[in-house]
């Protein structure tokens, strides 16, 4: 047709479609994802800059020589245990991926799509193993600290690969509270900084009351739905990989993503630090938005020159501290009395509880199935025939739990016939 008419119509249509896609992706910024989220308050955001500094300390190379830190756990990234008396907190901090450490790659590569189930959902197999090894190695120390400090909270904090480990560690701790002096669920917290997509959607929402993810603007890892091993194998051509993933995600319907129970997501409640605006240079005063989203949960790669720099823990610490200082400055200008601060803190806790329940209801309304269904995409490489059972099946129930059964456990119908969360 193009030859007969003398005009390359098909080629023109193709070029226009590609140009439109590139233009839309260039206009699309990470700020659009959280533009309808609520603003975080200083009270709820306060622990994050401090925990970032604790994680940064684990990156010091000479700590093992001077303090004899417990690097002994195989296939677990380096970590430290802090007893924070100032904040009445017991903190276990885990660092991120060490490109020169073979065991870190072993954790990262140990997964296939739909390989491991946990508490009715799917998780990253290698990260779950690392979390279980870490809990077995340090449960005695943590139990002793909890016994000595009965009013302290237990906080797990990590960056990048470590963020995935502490996410699974918090979930394992909740399921094995007897190993930790039967600590209450409300005293367990997790802060995953720049996390990988490591748990399925139903788990990401159900554990949002204890797990918090911190993402700096354009960070690529929470948005990367390709296999993590391919990401880190392709560090030298990462922009090409991100562009391909951007095109792939654009052509995949969100309904199809939500219907795949094996697809992994960034965990828990999300805190998004936004500090740049489209078509403007430099960094602006950072704004922190928070929510427990179900759909639209960092689903698209952002075409930006900051996708890798925003993943660095040092930048996250700086921007989170700057955002926290701005929150405090705003509170001082408003001159909020101490009594009203306490009331606002209680109000924030109630709002978080209501938002958590609303997210559970939203997940139920979307009717995400738990049955295995083939998919042309996924967060990790496809599972080969005959694989996916094996050694991990012993720790989980063999019975397939459907989404309807999950909804039945979480909700019941009241006298008016409405679905309400079970007490």
Secondary structure in CASP SS format (residue, H / E / C, confidence):
PFRMAT SS
TARGET T0000
AUTHOR 0000-0000-0000
METHOD secondary structure of the structure
MODEL  1
X C 1.00
X H 1.00
X H 1.00
X H 1.00
X H 1.00
X C 1.00
X C 1.00
X C 1.00
X H 1.00
X H 1.00
X H 1.00
X H 1.00
X H 1.00
X H 1.00
X H 1.00
X H 1.00
X H 1.00
X H 1.00
X H 1.00
X H 1.00
X H 1.00
X H 1.00
X H 1.00
X H 1.00
X H 1.00
X H 1.00
X H 1.00
X C 1.00
X C 1.00
X H 1.00
X H 1.00
X H 1.00
X C 1.00
X C 1.00
X C 1.00
X C 1.00
X C 1.00
X E 1.00
X E 1.00
X C 1.00
X C 1.00
X H 1.00
X H 1.00
X H 1.00
X H 1.00
X H 1.00
X H 1.00
X H 1.00
X H 1.00
X H 1.00
X H 1.00
X H 1.00
X H 1.00
X H 1.00
X H 1.00
X H 1.00
X H 1.00
X H 1.00
X C 1.00
X C 1.00
X C 1.00
X C 1.00
X H 1.00
X H 1.00
X H 1.00
X H 1.00
X H 1.00
X C 1.00
X C 1.00
X C 1.00
X C 1.00
X C 1.00
X C 1.00
X C 1.00
X C 1.00
X C 1.00
X C 1.00
X C 1.00
X E 1.00
X E 1.00
X E 1.00
X E 1.00
X E 1.00
X E 1.00
X C 1.00
X C 1.00
X C 1.00
X C 1.00
X E 1.00
X E 1.00
X E 1.00
X E 1.00
X E 1.00
X E 1.00
X C 1.00
X C 1.00
X C 1.00
X C 1.00
X C 1.00
X C 1.00
X C 1.00
X H 1.00
X H 1.00
X H 1.00
X H 1.00
X H 1.00
X H 1.00
X H 1.00
X H 1.00
X C 1.00
X C 1.00
X C 1.00
X C 1.00
X C 1.00
X C 1.00
X E 1.00
X E 1.00
X E 1.00
X C 1.00
X C 1.00
X E 1.00
X E 1.00
X E 1.00
X C 1.00
X H 1.00
X H 1.00
X H 1.00
X H 1.00
X H 1.00
X H 1.00
X H 1.00
X H 1.00
X H 1.00
X H 1.00
X H 1.00
X H 1.00
X H 1.00
X H 1.00
X H 1.00
X H 1.00
X H 1.00
X H 1.00
X H 1.00
X H 1.00
X H 1.00
X H 1.00
X H 1.00
X H 1.00
X C 1.00
X C 1.00
X C 1.00
X C 1.00
X E 1.00
X E 1.00
X E 1.00
X E 1.00
X E 1.00
X E 1.00
X E 1.00
X C 1.00
X H 1.00
X H 1.00
X H 1.00
X H 1.00
X H 1.00
X H 1.00
X H 1.00
X H 1.00
X H 1.00
X H 1.00
X H 1.00
X H 1.00
X H 1.00
X H 1.00
X H 1.00
X C 1.00
X H 1.00
X H 1.00
X H 1.00
X H 1.00
X C 1.00
X C 1.00
X C 1.00
X C 1.00
X H 1.00
X H 1.00
X H 1.00
X E 1.00
X E 1.00
X E 1.00
X E 1.00
X E 1.00
X E 1.00
X C 1.00
X C 1.00
X C 1.00
X C 1.00
X C 1.00
X E 1.00
X E 1.00
X H 1.00
X H 1.00
X H 1.00
X H 1.00
X H 1.00
X H 1.00
X C 1.00
X C 1.00
X C 1.00
X C 1.00
X E 1.00
X E 1.00
X E 1.00
X E 1.00
X E 1.00
X E 1.00
X C 1.00
X C 1.00
X C 1.00
X C 1.00
X H 1.00
X H 1.00
X H 1.00
X C 1.00
X C 1.00
X C 1.00
X C 1.00
X H 1.00
X H 1.00
X H 1.00
X H 1.00
X H 1.00
X H 1.00
X C 1.00
X H 1.00
X H 1.00
X H 1.00
X H 1.00
X H 1.00
X H 1.00
X H 1.00
X H 1.00
X H 1.00
X H 1.00
X H 1.00
X H 1.00
X H 1.00
X H 1.00
X H 1.00
X H 1.00
X C 1.00
X C 1.00
X C 1.00
X H 1.00
X H 1.00
X H 1.00
X H 1.00
X H 1.00
X H 1.00
X C 1.00
X C 1.00
X C 1.00
X C 1.00
X E 1.00
X E 1.00
X C 1.00
X C 1.00
X C 1.00
X E 1.00
X E 1.00
X E 1.00
X E 1.00
X E 1.00
X E 1.00
X C 1.00
X C 1.00
X C 1.00
X C 1.00
X C 1.00
X C 1.00
X C 1.00
X C 1.00
X C 1.00
X C 1.00
X C 1.00
X C 1.00
X E 1.00
X E 1.00
X E 1.00
X E 1.00
X E 1.00
X C 1.00
X C 1.00
X C 1.00
X C 1.00
X C 1.00
X C 1.00
X C 1.00
X C 1.00
X C 1.00
X C 1.00
X C 1.00
X C 1.00
X C 1.00
X C 1.00
X C 1.00
X C 1.00
X C 1.00
X H 1.00
X H 1.00
X H 1.00
X C 1.00
X H 1.00
X H 1.00
X H 1.00
X H 1.00
X H 1.00
X H 1.00
X H 1.00
X H 1.00
X H 1.00
X H 1.00
X H 1.00
X H 1.00
X H 1.00
X H 1.00
X H 1.00
X H 1.00
X H 1.00
X H 1.00
X H 1.00
X H 1.00
X H 1.00
X H 1.00
X C 1.00
X C 1.00
X C 1.00
X H 1.00
X H 1.00
X H 1.00
X H 1.00
X H 1.00
X H 1.00
X H 1.00
X H 1.00
X H 1.00
X H 1.00
X H 1.00
X H 1.00
X H 1.00
X H 1.00
X H 1.00
X H 1.00
X H 1.00
X H 1.00
X H 1.00
X H 1.00
X H 1.00
X H 1.00
X H 1.00
X H 1.00
X H 1.00
X H 1.00
X H 1.00
X H 1.00
X H 1.00
X C 1.00
X C 1.00
X C 1.00
X C 1.00
X C 1.00
X C 1.00
X C 1.00
X C 1.00
X C 1.00
X C 1.00
X C 1.00
X C 1.00
X C 1.00
X C 1.00
X C 1.00
X C 1.00
X C 1.00
X C 1.00
X C 1.00
X C 1.00
X C 1.00
X C 1.00
X C 1.00
X H 1.00
X H 1.00
X H 1.00
X H 1.00
X H 1.00
X H 1.00
X C 1.00
X C 1.00
X C 1.00
X C 1.00
X C 1.00
X C 1.00
X C 1.00
X H 1.00
X H 1.00
X H 1.00
X H 1.00
X H 1.00
X H 1.00
X H 1.00
X H 1.00
X E 1.00
X E 1.00
X E 1.00
X C 1.00
X C 1.00
X C 1.00
X C 1.00
X C 1.00
X E 1.00
X E 1.00
X E 1.00
X C 1.00
X C 1.00
END
